[in-house]
């Protein structure tokens, strides 16, 4: 995620980050402008077309398209914001669990084990949402016996199972009461609930037909604009049509990026920083 100052207008206006939609869409923008120039040449120089322009029709269609894009953006942002709330819940729940464990009669090694397991769960959950969990096992801070993760398709569940085992051992050895087991269990359950909600966001994209229809509509709208616009504006239709393509295409491109907010794109959630914060917090509490 890119950290920036929203009040720095001039810096933002003239900054071209690698994730900026203008840079990403530049080949398409140039292609649309070139296509418009060809249409302008054919209509004005070759055919000497005299038909009435269609700008009024495009104005009406553009209004409907704008409404669809607003709905598309709002839907994508809701998914992004829900993901941020879930990762904020990860922070709160990990702190609460660490604080509750810190007041129990645990020795230094037991506190260290719990600290590693909590931090490792959040870390592997982050990588799980990026489809990179198996490759990230070597970066875990806890000690796991060889083959611990073998034949496991859902690594976060495996670490959470180890957390449950440790907590129930405390109860079996009568080191915590049944009431203490219950309030620890609520915090443990919240981790799985949060990850399940994140998986729901990741695995449920916007309906295929809606996305397909919107892209087709943008394509048809933009590539039929030159037919009427060159009668009105001549070769000036080239930058006009290219600008409209940039506006509509950028909205769809941004929506595609933020509807799955758990990756490594510039506009995705700062899950790396959140996972590091959780690790620092639980290590400080359970030291």
Secondary structure, 3 states (H helix, E strand, C coil): CCCCCCCCHHHHHCCCCCCCHHHHHHHHHHHHHHHHHHHHHHHHHHCCCCCCCCHHHHHHHHHHHHHHHHHHHHHHHHHHHHHHHHHHHHHHHHHHHHHHHHCCCCCHHHHHHHHHHHHHHHHHHHHHHCCCCHHHHHHCCCCCCCCCCCCCCCHHHHHHHHHHHHHHHHHHCCCCCHHHHHHHHHHHHHHHHHHHHHHHHHHCCCCHHHHHHHHHHHHHHHHHHHHHHHHHHHHHHHHHHHHHHHHHHHHHHHHHHHCCCCCCCCCCCCHHHHHHHHHHHHHHHCC
